Amino acid sequence: MIVPGEFAEWRSRVDGEEGRSWVAALPELVRQLCVDWGLTLDDTPPEHGGSGLVVMAHRRHQACALKVSWPTGTTADEARALRTWDGAGAVRLLGARPDIGGLLMERLNQRRSLRGLGLWEAAEVAGTLLRRLAVPAPPGLRSLGEIADDMVERLPSRQRTLGDPIPPAWLDTARGLAADLGAEDHGTLIHADLHYGNVLAGEREPWLAVDPRPVRGRPEFSVPELLWTRADDDAIGSDADLRRLLAMLVETGELEPRAANGWAVARCVDYWLWGLENGLTTDPVRCHRVLGALLG
């Protein structure tokens, strides 16, 4: 197995020498998991996101996807979430080795995601999934209250370090909204990385969510990525179109409009800064556009 160069470069840039060492160990980790789970790797290149590598395999006649993630401790949370959903709206978990970041899952179609659908059709599917995934959270997940507290405390210093790229009024609004919404813990399991690329075509169901990065709180937290990841879509010709997209997600997801709008503002500010901190160029611009549409 050859680790994709783009993935190796990203992990090395974000995590330095520790990241380079982990990337070098990945082929042996994959080999170990294949032995433990009785897998045979397919002759296809690995897929990857920002933190995990996915290789296609078979266990006897069953097609599987083997994911090995950067060891941050989130694999155990991901396994908890996938077991809780048990295939209802999300990929089905077949095995877990959180100690080394390994997850074995059913095979979905990696070549077909909601990115390939027109925006409005994709948003309707995503909003419906958002509601289906909003079930009681298992114990042990990080709460939105903790995330909101971190935003309120750290946004000003991150803003100063980067040279104050965000209008101060927008930053203050984001902190206020995070403080208010973080206090509202609904105890719901949340897919906190629900963008269009993380919904893949399946056989059991037409579309299934992957890579949840789960937290506990209220489902409106999942809305912002469904805004900023397609803020520059051809279907978005104006601020009114972005507000229409938000309204569609609220309606199909049966969400509370105030909370959806509030988390969109707070998370767009947070992600704008994160993007600049990690050398991204496109996503900060997208966040700027969403905030302009929602705050004026």
C-alpha positions in Angstrom: 0.0 0.0 0.0 1.3 3.4 -1.0 0.2 6.4 1.1 -1.0 9.2 -1.2 1.5 12.1 -1.3 -1.1 14.8 -0.8 -2.2 13.1 2.4 1.3 12.6 3.7 2.2 16.2 3.0 -0.9 17.5 4.8 -0.3 15.4 7.9 3.3 16.4 8.0 2.4 20.1 7.6 -0.2 20.0 10.3 1.6 17.7 12.8 5.3 18.0 12.0 7.6 15.2 12.8 4.9 13.3 14.7 2.7 13.4 11.6 5.6 12.2 9.3 6.3 9.2 11.7 2.6 8.2 11.7 2.4 8.3 7.9 5.5 6.2 7.6 3.9 3.6 10.0 0.6 3.5 8.0 1.4 0.5 5.7 2.3 -1.6 8.7 -0.9 -0.5 10.6 -3.0 -1.5 7.6 -1.2 -4.8 7.3 -1.8 -5.5 11.0 -5.5 -4.7 10.7 -5.9 -6.9 7.6 -4.4 -9.8 9.5 -6.6 -9.2 12.6 -9.8 -8.9 10.5 -9.0 -11.4 7.8 -9.0 -8.9 5.0 -7.6 -8.9 1.5 -6.8 -5.5 0.1 -8.3 -4.6 -3.3 -6.0 -3.4 -6.0 -7.3 0.2 -5.9 -5.5 3.4 -4.6 -6.4 4.5 -1.1 -8.9 7.3 -0.5 -8.3 10.0 2.1 -9.7 13.0 3.9 -7.8 15.3 6.2 -7.3 12.9 9.1 -7.9 9.4 7.8 -6.9 7.0 5.1 -9.4 4.6 3.6 -8.5 1.4 1.7 -10.9 -0.9 0.0 -10.8 -4.6 1.0 -12.8 -7.8 1.1 -13.5 -10.2 4.0 -14.2 -13.4 2.1 -17.0 -12.2 -0.2 -18.0 -9.1 1.7 -16.8 -5.7 0.3 -15.4 -3.5 3.1 -13.8 -0.2 3.7 -10.9 -0.1 6.1 -10.2 3.4 7.7 -7.1 4.3 9.7 -7.2 7.7 11.3 -4.7 10.0 12.9 -4.5 8.9 16.6 -6.3 11.8 18.3 -8.7 9.7 20.3 -11.6 10.4 18.0 -11.9 6.9 16.6 -13.6 5.7 19.8 -16.2 8.4 19.5 -16.7 7.7 15.8 -17.3 4.0 16.7 -19.8 4.9 19.4 -21.8 7.1 17.0 -21.8 4.5 14.2 -22.9 1.7 16.7 -25.7 4.0 17.9 -27.0 4.7 14.4 -26.5 1.0 13.5 -26.7 1.7 9.8 -29.8 4.0 9.9 -28.8 6.9 7.8 -25.1 6.2 8.3 -22.5 3.7 7.1 -22.6 0.4 9.1 -19.7 -0.4 11.4 -18.2 -3.9 11.1 -15.3 -3.7 13.5 -13.3 -1.2 15.6 -9.7 -0.9 16.9 -9.7 2.6 18.5 -6.3 1.9 20.1 -4.7 2.2 16.7 -7.3 4.3 14.9 -8.8 1.4 12.9 -12.5 1.1 11.7 -13.9 -1.5 9.4 -17.1 -0.5 7.6 -19.4 -1.6 4.9 -18.4 -0.6 1.4 -20.1 2.5 0.0 -19.6 4.1 -3.4 -16.6 6.4 -2.9 -17.1 7.8 -6.3 -20.6 9.1 -5.7 -21.3 11.7 -3.1 -23.8 14.6 -2.7 -21.1 16.8 -4.3 -22.2 15.3 -7.6 -25.9 16.4 -7.2 -27.3 19.8 -8.0 -27.2 22.0 -4.9 -30.9 22.1 -4.1 -31.4 18.3 -4.5 -28.2 17.7 -2.4 -29.4 20.1 0.3 -32.8 18.3 0.6 -31.0 14.9 1.0 -28.6 16.3 3.5 -31.3 18.1 5.6 -33.4 14.9 5.7 -30.3 12.9 6.9 -29.5 15.5 9.5 -32.9 14.9 11.1 -32.6 11.1 10.9 -29.2 11.2 12.6 -30.5 13.3 15.5 -31.0 10.5 18.0 -30.2 10.4 21.7 -26.4 10.6 22.2 -24.4 7.7 23.7 -22.4 8.6 26.9 -18.8 9.9 26.7 -19.1 12.4 23.8 -17.9 16.0 24.0 -20.7 18.5 24.5 -21.5 21.6 22.5 -21.1 23.5 25.8 -17.4 22.6 25.9 -17.0 23.6 22.2 -18.8 26.9 22.7 -16.7 27.8 25.8 -13.6 27.2 23.8 -14.8 29.5 21.0 -15.8 32.3 23.5 -12.4 32.1 25.2 -10.1 31.7 22.2 -11.6 33.5 19.3 -10.2 37.0 20.3 -6.6 35.8 20.7 -6.7 33.8 17.4 -8.1 36.8 15.7 -5.3 39.0 17.0 -2.6 36.5 16.0 -3.8 36.5 12.4 -4.0 40.3 12.2 -7.7 40.8 12.8 -9.0 39.4 9.5 -12.7 39.3 10.6 -14.8 42.4 11.2 -14.8 42.9 15.0 -18.6 43.2 15.1 -18.9 39.8 13.4 -16.5 38.2 15.9 -18.4 39.7 18.9 -21.7 38.4 17.5 -20.2 34.9 17.0 -18.9 34.8 20.6 -22.3 35.9 21.9 -24.2 33.3 19.9 -21.8 30.6 20.9 -22.2 31.4 24.6 -26.0 31.4 24.3 -26.4 28.3 22.2 -23.7 26.3 24.0 -25.9 26.5 27.1 -28.7 24.6 25.3 -27.7 20.9 25.6 -30.4 18.8 24.0 -28.5 15.5 24.5 -28.7 14.7 20.8 -26.0 12.8 18.8 -24.7 15.2 16.2 -22.7 14.5 13.0 -20.3 17.4 13.3 -18.7 17.0 9.9 -21.8 16.7 7.7 -20.7 18.2 4.4 -21.8 17.0 1.0 -18.6 14.9 0.5 -19.4 13.0 3.6 -22.6 11.6 2.2 -22.0 8.6 -0.1 -24.2 6.5 -2.3 -25.0 3.0 -0.8 -26.9 -0.1 -1.7 -29.0 -0.5 1.5 -30.1 3.1 1.2 -29.5 5.6 -1.6 -27.4 7.9 0.6 -25.5 7.3 3.9 -23.4 9.5 6.1 -19.7 8.8 6.9 -16.9 10.3 9.0 -19.2 11.8 11.8 -16.8 13.4 14.3 -19.7 13.1 16.8 -20.5 15.5 19.6 -23.5 15.9 21.9 -25.9 18.9 21.7 -28.5 20.0 19.2 -28.7 19.2 15.5 -28.5 22.8 14.2 -24.8 22.6 14.9 -24.5 20.5 11.7 -25.8 23.2 9.4 -22.8 25.5 8.8 -20.7 23.1 6.7 -23.7 22.5 4.4 -23.6 26.3 3.8 -19.9 27.1 3.4 -18.9 24.0 1.4 -21.0 25.1 -1.5 -21.1 28.8 -0.9 -19.4 29.3 -4.3 -21.7 26.9 -6.1 -23.1 28.1 -9.5 -26.6 27.9 -8.0 -25.6 30.6 -5.4 -25.8 33.9 -7.3 -26.7 36.2 -4.4 -26.9 36.5 -0.6 -30.6 35.7 -1.0 -29.7 32.2 -2.4 -27.5 31.5 0.6 -30.4 32.4 2.9 -32.7 30.2 0.8 -30.2 27.3 1.3 -30.3 27.9 5.0 -34.1 28.0 5.0 -34.2 24.7 3.0 -31.9 22.9 5.5 -34.0 24.2 8.4 -37.2 23.0 6.8 -36.0 19.5 5.6 -34.1 19.0 8.9 -37.1 20.1 11.0 -34.7 22.5 12.8 -35.1 25.6 14.9 -34.3 28.6 12.7 -32.7 30.8 15.4 -30.3 28.0 16.5 -29.4 27.1 12.9 -28.7 30.7 12.0 -26.7 31.2 15.2 -24.5 28.2 14.8 -23.9 29.1 11.2 -22.5 32.5 12.3 -20.5 31.1 15.2 -18.9 28.2 13.3 -18.2 30.2 10.1 -16.2 32.7 12.2 -14.4 29.8 14.0 -13.7 28.0 10.7 -12.5 31.1 8.9 -9.8 31.5 11.5 -9.0 27.8 11.5 -8.6 27.9 7.7 -6.2 30.8 7.9 -4.2 29.1 10.7 -3.8 26.0 8.4 -2.9 27.8 5.2 -6.3 27.3 3.4 -7.3 29.9 0.9 -10.8 28.9 -0.5 -12.7 28.1 2.7 -12.0 31.5 4.5 -13.5 33.2 1.4 -16.5 31.0 1.5 -17.0 31.7 5.3 -16.8 35.4 4.5 -19.5 35.1 1.9 -21.9 33.1 4.3 -21.4 35.6 7.1 -22.0 38.5 4.7 -25.3 36.9 3.7 -26.4 36.2 7.3 -25.1 39.4 9.0 -25.0 41.9 6.2 
